[in-house]
Amino acid sequence: MRDRCMLLRRARVPCEMEAMDERAMWEGISTAPYERALELAVIEGNRVHPLIFACRRTPSGWVNDTTRERVVVHPTHWRPWPSKD
């Protein structure tokens, strides 16, 4: 884990990103698909934080996947929301 954290630092990604990388690789937000449950990550200050709820990209912006309420967020990364299997 220490080596991975060092690699993340070299890539100018805070070590907190390590905790986010347990299931699937994160993708750049520009490649996020529309109309699909996604886990989003945002950068706040110098830290990367995954959102705790699924979001969905729509033509008019991001919405909470469950409530369909608009989410004002500027995500930087995405990955598929984990299935309930």
C-alpha positions in Angstrom: 0.0 0.0 0.0 2.8 2.4 0.8 4.2 2.0 -2.8 0.8 2.7 -4.3 0.5 5.8 -2.1 3.9 7.0 -3.3 2.9 6.5 -6.9 -0.3 8.5 -6.3 1.7 11.3 -4.8 4.0 11.3 -7.8 1.0 11.7 -10.1 -0.1 14.6 -7.9 -3.1 12.7 -6.5 -3.5 12.8 -2.7 -3.1 9.6 -0.9 -6.7 9.6 0.1 -7.4 8.5 -3.5 -5.9 5.1 -2.4 -8.9 4.4 -0.2 -11.2 5.0 -3.2 -9.4 2.6 -5.4 -10.5 -0.7 -3.8 -13.1 -2.0 -6.3 -12.7 -0.5 -9.8 -10.5 1.9 -11.6 -11.6 5.5 -11.6 -12.3 7.1 -15.0 -12.0 10.8 -16.0 -15.3 12.6 -15.7 -15.4 13.5 -19.4 -16.0 9.8 -20.2 -18.9 9.4 -17.7 -21.9 7.7 -19.4 -25.4 9.1 -19.3 -28.4 7.6 -17.6 -26.4 5.1 -15.5 -25.8 4.8 -11.7 -22.3 6.1 -11.0 -20.1 6.7 -8.0 -18.6 10.1 -8.3 -15.5 11.7 -6.7 -14.8 15.3 -6.2 -11.7 17.3 -5.2 -12.2 19.6 -2.2 -9.1 21.6 -1.3 -6.3 19.1 -1.9 -8.3 15.9 -1.1 -10.3 13.6 -3.2 -13.7 12.5 -1.8 -16.1 9.9 -3.2 -19.8 10.8 -2.9 -21.8 8.5 -0.6 -24.8 8.1 -2.9 -25.2 7.1 -6.5 -25.5 9.8 -9.1 -26.8 9.8 -12.7 -25.6 12.0 -15.5 -28.4 13.6 -17.5 -28.4 16.1 -20.4 -29.2 18.8 -17.8 -26.6 17.8 -15.2 -26.1 15.4 -12.3 -29.0 14.0 -10.3 -29.2 11.8 -7.2 -29.9 8.3 -8.7 -32.5 7.5 -6.0 -34.4 10.8 -5.5 -33.7 12.3 -9.0 -33.0 15.6 -7.2 -30.4 17.8 -8.9 -27.0 17.6 -7.4 -24.8 20.6 -7.7 -21.3 19.0 -7.9 -18.2 19.3 -10.0 -16.9 15.7 -10.1 -13.5 14.8 -11.4 -13.8 11.0 -11.5 -16.4 8.3 -11.9 -16.8 4.5 -11.7 -19.8 2.2 -11.8 -21.9 2.2 -8.7 -21.5 -1.2 -7.0 -24.3 -3.6 -7.6 -26.3 -4.9 -4.7 -25.3 -8.5 -5.4 
